[in-house]
Amino acid sequence: MATPSRTAGADDPDLPDEPAPRRRDLGQASARSLLLTVLGEFVLPAGEPVWTRALLEVLGALGVESKSARQALARTAAEGLLTSDRDGRRVRWSLTPAGERLLSEGATRIYGFGSPATGWDGRWLVLLASVPESRRRLRHRLRTRLAWAGLGSPAPGVWLSPDPGKEPEVAAVLDELDLSGTSSSFVGRYGAIGRPADIVAQAWDLDRIEQAYEEFLEEFAPALDRPDPEDVLARQVRLVHAWRRFPFVDPELPAELLPERWAGARAAELFRTLHARWNGPARAAWAALTATC
C-alpha cells in the first residue's frame, strides 16, 4: 500500500523487496503493516472514526505491544493517512481522503487477486527501461513499482509481462518517475528462438513464490476442518495480512506458463473460502468491540 500518487502497495517498506516472501515475512509482521490491514479490513468499510483503545485491543490480540501500536498510529498519521481528534482524554482516528484512496486501491488489488485467468492470446509486453547505478533510489523505485505491476526482469534493463493490457499502468509508472523519455515498449508474440519457459524462469522465481504459497496453505488450511475460532477477528486480520503480500510477488502468469498443480490456485481458493466464512463473525466482533470502547 502506498501514498496517493503511487499504486497501492508499490513502495510499502513493510513489503519484501524480494521475488517472494520468506516464512518469517509472513509470520512476523510489523505493527504498522498490521495496522494498515486492520484499517483496510474494518475501518475503511465502516466509514466511521475508531477509538485508540479499539485499535490497541485488536493489535494486542495480534501480539503487538501497546507502545509499538501507538508508534504505528503516530507514524501512519504523520504520513497523512490518518487524522485524530480528542474527546476529553480519549482520541479517535479517522482515515484521511489519502488514506481512503490508498486502502481502497489496496483492497481492489487484494480481493481481485487470484481470480481465474482468462485465456492467454500468446502476446507479451516487453519494456526497455534502465536507470544508472548512480541513481540507486530511483532504480529501487522502478524495480519495486514494475514488480508490483507484475512485470519480471530476465536481464538488466529488460522487463516483460504476458499481459499487454498492463501497458497503461507501466506508462503511468514511467511518467511518474520521469523515465518515459528513455524507455521503450513492444507488444508481440514469442519468436522462434528459445522457449517461453526459459524466459519465465529468468524473469520470475516461481519456485520461491510457490514455496510461499505452500507455507500459506500449511498455516491456514487446517482451519477448514475446524469450527470458527473464538478469536475470529484476529484470525481474519492474520489471513488478510498474509494474503496481501502475494499480489506484490506473484505476477499472475497465465496457466500456460505455470507449473502443473500450481499452489497459487489452491491458496487463492483457500483465502476466498476462509475470508467468506470468517467475514460475518469478524465484522460482528469488530462492531461489538468499537461499541464498547
C-alpha positions as CSV (number, residue, x, y, z in Angstrom):
1,M,0.0,0.0,0.0
2,A,1.2,3.4,-0.8
3,T,0.7,7.2,-0.9
4,P,-2.0,8.5,-3.2
5,S,0.5,9.2,-6.1
6,R,1.6,5.6,-6.2
7,T,0.0,2.3,-7.0
8,A,-1.2,0.8,-3.7
9,G,1.5,-1.4,-2.2
10,A,4.3,-0.4,-4.5
11,D,6.7,1.3,-2.1
12,D,5.4,0.0,1.2
13,P,8.6,-0.6,3.2
14,D,6.8,-3.4,5.0
15,L,6.6,-5.4,1.8
16,P,9.6,-7.5,0.9
17,D,12.0,-6.3,-1.8
18,E,12.5,-9.9,-2.9
19,P,10.9,-12.2,-5.5
20,A,8.8,-13.9,-2.8
21,P,8.2,-13.5,0.9
22,R,10.0,-15.8,3.3
23,R,8.2,-17.6,6.1
24,R,9.4,-15.0,8.6
25,D,8.0,-12.3,6.4
26,L,4.5,-13.8,6.6
27,G,4.6,-14.6,10.3
28,Q,6.4,-11.6,11.8
29,A,4.6,-8.6,10.6
30,S,5.4,-5.0,11.7
31,A,3.0,-3.1,13.8
32,R,2.4,-0.5,11.1
33,S,1.7,-3.1,8.4
34,L,-0.8,-4.9,10.7
35,L,-2.4,-1.6,11.5
36,L,-2.9,-0.9,7.7
37,T,-4.5,-4.3,7.4
38,V,-6.9,-3.6,10.2
39,L,-7.7,-0.2,8.8
40,G,-8.4,-1.6,5.3
41,E,-10.4,-4.6,6.5
42,F,-12.6,-2.9,9.1
43,V,-12.2,0.9,9.4
44,L,-12.5,1.6,5.7
45,P,-15.8,-0.3,5.2
46,A,-17.3,1.0,8.3
47,G,-16.6,4.6,7.3
48,E,-16.5,5.8,10.9
49,P,-13.8,7.0,13.3
50,V,-12.4,4.5,15.7
51,W,-11.1,5.0,19.2
52,T,-7.5,4.3,20.1
53,R,-8.5,1.6,22.6
54,A,-10.2,-0.5,19.9
55,L,-7.1,-0.4,17.7
56,L,-4.8,-1.2,20.6
57,E,-7.0,-4.2,21.6
58,V,-7.0,-5.7,18.1
59,L,-3.3,-5.2,17.6
60,G,-2.7,-6.5,21.1
61,A,-4.5,-9.7,20.1
62,L,-2.1,-10.0,17.2
63,G,0.9,-9.8,19.5
64,V,1.7,-6.1,19.1
65,E,2.7,-4.2,22.3
66,S,0.8,-1.0,23.2
67,K,3.9,1.1,22.7
68,S,4.5,-0.2,19.3
69,A,0.9,0.1,18.3
70,R,0.9,3.8,19.4
71,Q,4.0,4.4,17.4
72,A,2.4,2.8,14.4
73,L,-0.6,5.1,14.7
74,A,1.6,8.2,15.0
75,R,3.7,7.1,12.0
76,T,0.6,6.5,9.9
77,A,-0.8,9.8,10.9
78,A,2.5,11.5,10.0
79,E,2.2,10.0,6.5
80,G,-1.1,11.7,6.1
81,L,-3.2,8.6,6.1
82,L,-4.9,9.2,9.5
83,T,-6.2,12.2,11.4
84,S,-7.2,12.4,15.0
85,D,-9.4,14.3,17.3
86,R,-9.9,14.3,21.1
87,D,-12.9,13.8,23.3
88,G,-11.5,14.6,26.8
89,R,-8.6,12.2,27.3
90,R,-9.7,9.9,24.6
91,V,-8.5,10.0,21.0
92,R,-10.3,8.7,17.9
93,W,-8.9,8.2,14.5
94,S,-10.3,8.8,11.0
95,L,-9.0,8.0,7.6
96,T,-8.0,11.0,5.5
97,P,-9.0,11.1,1.8
98,A,-5.5,10.0,1.0
99,G,-5.8,7.1,3.4
100,E,-9.2,6.1,1.9
101,R,-7.7,6.1,-1.6
102,L,-4.7,4.1,-0.5
103,L,-6.7,1.4,1.2
104,S,-9.4,1.3,-1.5
105,E,-6.8,0.7,-4.1
106,G,-5.1,-1.9,-1.9
107,A,-8.5,-3.7,-1.3
108,T,-9.2,-3.8,-5.0
109,R,-5.8,-5.4,-5.7
110,I,-6.0,-7.8,-2.7
111,Y,-9.6,-9.1,-3.2
112,G,-9.3,-9.2,-7.0
113,F,-6.1,-11.1,-6.9
114,G,-6.1,-14.8,-7.6
115,S,-9.2,-14.9,-9.7
116,P,-9.2,-17.4,-12.5
117,A,-7.3,-16.1,-15.5
118,T,-8.9,-15.8,-18.9
119,G,-7.3,-17.5,-22.0
120,W,-4.0,-16.1,-23.0
121,D,-3.5,-14.9,-26.6
122,G,0.2,-15.5,-26.5
123,R,1.3,-11.9,-26.7
124,W,3.9,-10.3,-24.5
125,L,4.6,-6.7,-23.3
126,V,8.3,-6.0,-23.4
127,L,9.7,-2.9,-21.8
128,L,13.2,-1.4,-22.1
129,A,13.8,0.8,-19.1
130,S,17.1,1.2,-17.3
131,V,18.4,3.6,-14.6
132,P,22.1,4.3,-14.0
133,E,23.7,2.6,-10.9
134,S,24.5,6.0,-9.5
135,R,20.7,6.6,-9.0
136,R,20.1,3.7,-6.7
137,R,17.0,5.1,-5.1
138,L,15.3,5.6,-8.5
139,R,16.4,2.1,-9.6
140,H,14.8,0.7,-6.5
141,R,11.6,2.6,-7.0
142,L,11.4,1.5,-10.7
143,R,12.1,-2.1,-9.8
144,T,9.6,-2.1,-6.9
145,R,6.8,-0.5,-9.0
146,L,7.2,-2.7,-12.0
147,A,7.3,-5.8,-9.8
148,W,4.1,-4.7,-8.2
149,A,2.6,-4.3,-11.6
150,G,3.5,-8.0,-12.3
151,L,6.5,-7.5,-14.6
152,G,9.6,-9.6,-14.4
153,S,13.1,-8.8,-15.5
154,P,15.1,-11.5,-17.4
155,A,18.0,-9.2,-18.0
156,P,19.2,-5.8,-16.7
157,G,17.0,-3.0,-18.2
158,V,14.5,-5.5,-19.7
159,W,11.1,-6.1,-18.3
160,L,8.2,-8.2,-19.6
161,S,4.7,-9.4,-18.9
162,P,2.4,-11.8,-20.7
163,D,-0.4,-9.2,-20.2
164,P,-0.1,-6.4,-22.8
165,G,-3.0,-4.7,-21.0
166,K,-0.6,-3.6,-18.3
167,E,1.0,-1.1,-20.7
168,P,-1.0,1.9,-19.5
169,E,-0.1,1.1,-15.9
170,V,3.5,0.8,-16.8
171,A,3.4,4.0,-18.8
172,A,2.0,5.8,-15.7
173,V,4.9,4.5,-13.6
174,L,7.4,5.7,-16.1
175,D,5.7,9.1,-16.3
176,E,5.7,9.5,-12.6
177,L,9.4,8.5,-12.3
178,D,10.3,10.8,-15.3
179,L,11.6,7.9,-17.3
180,S,9.3,7.9,-20.3
181,G,11.8,9.7,-22.5
182,T,14.4,7.0,-22.1
183,S,12.2,3.9,-22.2
184,S,10.5,1.9,-25.0
185,S,7.9,-0.8,-25.1
186,F,7.0,-3.6,-27.6
187,V,4.0,-5.9,-27.8
188,G,4.2,-9.2,-29.8
189,R,4.4,-12.9,-29.8
190,Y,7.4,-15.0,-28.8
191,G,9.7,-15.7,-31.7
192,A,11.3,-18.9,-32.9
193,I,14.5,-18.6,-30.8
194,G,14.4,-20.0,-27.3
195,R,11.5,-21.2,-25.2
196,P,8.9,-19.2,-23.2
197,A,9.6,-21.4,-20.2
198,D,13.2,-20.3,-20.2
199,I,12.4,-16.6,-20.2
200,V,9.9,-17.1,-17.5
201,A,12.5,-18.9,-15.3
202,Q,14.9,-15.9,-15.9
203,A,12.2,-13.3,-15.1
204,W,10.5,-14.8,-12.1
205,D,11.5,-17.1,-9.3
206,L,8.4,-19.3,-9.4
207,D,9.9,-21.9,-7.1
208,R,10.2,-19.4,-4.3
209,I,6.7,-18.0,-5.0
210,E,5.2,-21.4,-4.9
211,Q,7.1,-22.2,-1.7
212,A,5.4,-19.1,-0.1
213,Y,2.0,-20.3,-1.3
214,E,2.7,-23.8,0.2
215,E,3.5,-22.1,3.6
216,F,0.3,-20.1,3.4
217,L,-1.6,-23.4,2.8
218,E,0.2,-25.1,5.6
219,E,-0.7,-22.3,8.0
220,F,-4.3,-21.8,7.1
221,A,-5.6,-25.0,5.5
222,P,-6.2,-26.7,8.9
223,A,-8.8,-24.1,9.7
224,L,-11.1,-25.6,7.0
225,D,-11.8,-28.6,9.2
226,R,-12.3,-26.6,12.5
227,P,-15.1,-24.6,13.9
228,D,-14.9,-20.8,13.6
229,P,-12.3,-19.7,16.1
230,E,-13.3,-17.5,19.1
231,D,-10.6,-15.0,18.1
232,V,-12.1,-14.8,14.6
233,L,-11.3,-11.0,14.4
234,A,-7.6,-11.6,14.9
235,R,-7.7,-14.7,12.6
236,Q,-9.3,-12.6,9.8
237,V,-6.6,-10.0,10.1
238,R,-3.8,-12.6,10.0
239,L,-5.4,-14.2,7.0
240,V,-5.7,-10.9,5.0
241,H,-2.3,-9.8,6.2
242,A,-0.7,-13.0,4.9
243,W,-2.5,-12.8,1.7
244,R,-1.9,-9.2,0.9
245,R,1.7,-9.9,0.2
246,F,1.0,-12.2,-2.8
247,P,-0.2,-9.5,-5.3
248,F,3.2,-8.0,-4.9
249,V,5.3,-11.1,-5.6
250,D,3.1,-13.2,-7.9
251,P,2.8,-11.9,-11.5
252,E,-0.3,-14.0,-12.1
253,L,1.0,-15.7,-15.2
254,P,-1.4,-17.5,-17.4
255,A,-1.8,-21.2,-16.9
256,E,0.2,-22.0,-20.0
257,L,3.3,-20.6,-18.3
258,L,2.8,-22.1,-14.8
259,P,3.9,-25.5,-13.4
260,E,1.2,-28.1,-13.1
261,R,-0.8,-28.0,-9.9
262,W,0.3,-24.5,-9.2
263,A,0.0,-23.9,-5.4
264,G,-1.2,-20.4,-6.0
265,A,-4.6,-21.6,-7.3
266,R,-5.2,-23.7,-4.2
267,A,-4.1,-20.9,-2.0
268,A,-6.4,-18.4,-3.7
269,E,-9.3,-20.8,-3.2
270,L,-8.4,-21.2,0.5
271,F,-8.2,-17.5,1.0
272,R,-11.6,-16.8,-0.6
273,T,-13.2,-19.7,1.4
274,L,-11.9,-18.7,4.8
275,H,-12.4,-15.0,4.2
276,A,-16.1,-15.5,3.3
277,R,-16.6,-17.9,6.3
278,W,-15.0,-15.5,8.8
279,N,-16.1,-12.2,7.3
280,G,-19.5,-12.0,9.1
281,P,-18.3,-13.1,12.5
282,A,-15.2,-10.9,12.3
283,R,-17.3,-7.8,11.4
284,A,-19.7,-8.6,14.2
285,A,-16.8,-8.8,16.7
286,W,-15.4,-5.5,15.4
287,A,-18.8,-3.8,15.8
288,A,-19.1,-5.2,19.4
289,L,-15.5,-4.0,20.2
290,T,-16.0,-0.5,18.8
291,A,-19.3,-0.1,20.6
292,T,-17.7,-0.7,24.0
293,C,-14.6,1.4,23.5
